[in-house]
Amino acid sequence: MIEIAGLTKSYGATTVLDGIDLSVGQAQIAAVVGPSGAGKSTLARCINLLERPTSGTIAVDGQDLTRLSRRDLRQARRQIGTVFQSANLLRRRTAAQNVALPMRHAGLSEAETRRRVGDLLERVGMRHRANHYPSQLSGGQRQRIGIARGLALDPAVLLADEATSGLDPDSTRAILDLLTELRDDLGLTVVVITHEMDVVRSIADVVAQLDHGRIVEQGAVADVVRRSDSGLSRALLPLPPAPGAERLRTWNVRYEQDDVSPVWLVQAGRELDTDIAVLAALVEAAGESRVGRLALGLDPHLDDRRVTEVLARHGVVAEPLEPPERVLLHAVRDAGAGAA
Ligand SMILES: Nc1ncnc2c1ncn2[C@@H]1O[C@H](COP(=O)(O)OP(=O)(O)OP(=O)(O)O)[C@@H](O)[C@H]1O
């Protein structure tokens, strides 16, 4: 596991990271998100020890890596593997040679290197491309090789810095599945730096939002999404724009509990004795639970309190977007126009 405490990084008078506290357990995937300039890359460079923090600690499995001598630091760097955006492979080396590079630098024997490279290429599904050069590989395949190289020295933590940026959706999915597999099979701790909220929703266990060098929000993804008043929640699970439906009142609905039944909508319609229109919806799995946001169209004559009570029994929170009179007024106007 990795524990970052009070991490600060300043360049001269400019403080870029300001007291970052972040703890990621073993076999957990943490995502760090944030707008451009928030400090994500700086945090990544501090985590993989390319930069020394100005103050604060970064501990992997209990060992603080920030206070080590230069020699010990080289050894400690092995604990953290990095996957960069667009893999960053050496063009004149084959896939296998790229994966072998960190092992050669670390002084592993030829036999051990060959064995490990074979195992790692197998694990990322790239054994059949061992002798290909980067230019002969697709972006997704290059990234698999980048992941194998990141795992070369058997790290406890894998840091993926915008590892899926620029990949097509299928390759992105495949890389995310691979990272999840590595978490589950190897018990790897993964820190993903990304600006893609889809990535966070689909693989992260925990998420932290950086802004102006500070963590402004963090928590388990499912918990953050369920927060009512949170920018990160809306960014993680945005409701697609909902077209209003004629003669129906629009309600915004949010899953509040983690055990919302898959058939809650049908049941709620039955209990309210009404038809419910789904105007927009985004429902996804986040870890073990389901999270969702919906815009529903309901009969404006229904009693507000009854609607909220019935929906609350199903574990969802509902708020009407407009007063019923507006919808009814439109309906009357439309009927008038029709009669004229
Ligand atoms: N070596 C440096 N010297 C001075 N300022 C720096 C240095 N490196 C980064 N910064 C500043 O730190 C801030 C954060 O930069 P950083 O690259 O970490 O942000 P980011 O969140 O990764 O942005 P992006 O998503 O655009 O890559 C920026 O304002 C940047 O100008």
The ligand as an SDF file (V2000), in Angstrom:
LIG
                    3D

 31 33  0  0  0  0  0  0  0  0999 V2000
    9.2850   22.6070  -12.8820 N   0  0  0  0  0  0  0  0  0  0  0  0
    8.3250   23.4920  -12.6330 C   0  0  0  0  0  0  0  0  0  0  0  0
    8.6190   24.7670  -12.2890 N   0  0  0  0  0  0  0  0  0  0  0  0
    7.6620   25.6620  -12.0170 C   0  0  0  0  0  0  0  0  0  0  0  0
    6.3290   25.3980  -12.0710 N   0  0  0  0  0  0  0  0  0  0  0  0
    5.9700   24.1610  -12.4310 C   0  0  0  0  0  0  0  0  0  0  0  0
    6.9260   23.1420  -12.7280 C   0  0  0  0  0  0  0  0  0  0  0  0
    6.2510   22.0060  -13.0250 N   0  0  0  0  0  0  0  0  0  0  0  0
    4.9340   22.2950  -12.9500 C   0  0  0  0  0  0  0  0  0  0  0  0
    4.7590   23.5920  -12.5830 N   0  0  0  0  0  0  0  0  0  0  0  0
    3.4740   24.2790  -12.3690 C   0  0  0  0  0  0  0  0  0  0  0  0
    2.7080   23.4830  -11.4820 O   0  0  0  0  0  0  0  0  0  0  0  0
    1.3160   23.5270  -11.8140 C   0  0  0  0  0  0  0  0  0  0  0  0
    0.8020   22.1130  -11.9370 C   0  0  0  0  0  0  0  0  0  0  0  0
    1.3640   21.4770  -13.0760 O   0  0  0  0  0  0  0  0  0  0  0  0
    1.0960   19.9700  -13.4200 P   0  0  0  0  0  0  0  0  0  0  0  0
    1.7580   19.6730  -14.7190 O   0  0  0  0  0  0  0  0  0  0  0  0
    1.4500   19.1110  -12.2760 O   0  0  0  0  0  0  0  0  0  0  0  0
   -0.5030   19.9800  -13.6070 O   0  0  0  0  0  0  0  0  0  0  0  0
   -1.4660   18.8740  -14.2130 P   0  0  0  0  0  0  0  0  0  0  0  0
   -2.6240   18.7830  -13.3080 O   0  0  0  0  0  0  0  0  0  0  0  0
   -0.6940   17.6270  -14.4870 O   0  0  0  0  0  0  0  0  0  0  0  0
   -1.9070   19.5330  -15.5900 O   0  0  0  0  0  0  0  0  0  0  0  0
   -2.2330   18.8180  -17.0060 P   0  0  0  0  0  0  0  0  0  0  0  0
   -3.4900   18.0380  -16.8110 O   0  0  0  0  0  0  0  0  0  0  0  0
   -2.4130   19.9910  -17.9160 O   0  0  0  0  0  0  0  0  0  0  0  0
   -1.0470   17.9750  -17.3500 O   0  0  0  0  0  0  0  0  0  0  0  0
    1.2180   24.3270  -13.0980 C   0  0  0  0  0  0  0  0  0  0  0  0
    0.7740   25.6130  -12.7770 O   0  0  0  0  0  0  0  0  0  0  0  0
    2.6230   24.3400  -13.6360 C   0  0  0  0  0  0  0  0  0  0  0  0
    2.8730   25.5320  -14.3490 O   0  0  0  0  0  0  0  0  0  0  0  0
  1  2  1  0
  2  3  1  0
  2  7  2  0
  3  4  2  0
  4  5  1  0
  5  6  2  0
  6  7  1  0
  6 10  1  0
  7  8  1  0
  8  9  2  0
  9 10  1  0
 10 11  1  0
 11 12  1  0
 11 30  1  0
 12 13  1  0
 13 14  1  0
 13 28  1  0
 14 15  1  0
 15 16  1  0
 16 17  2  0
 16 18  1  0
 16 19  1  0
 19 20  1  0
 20 21  2  0
 20 22  1  0
 20 23  1  0
 23 24  1  0
 24 25  2  0
 24 26  1  0
 24 27  1  0
 28 29  1  0
 28 30  1  0
 30 31  1  0
M  END
$$$$
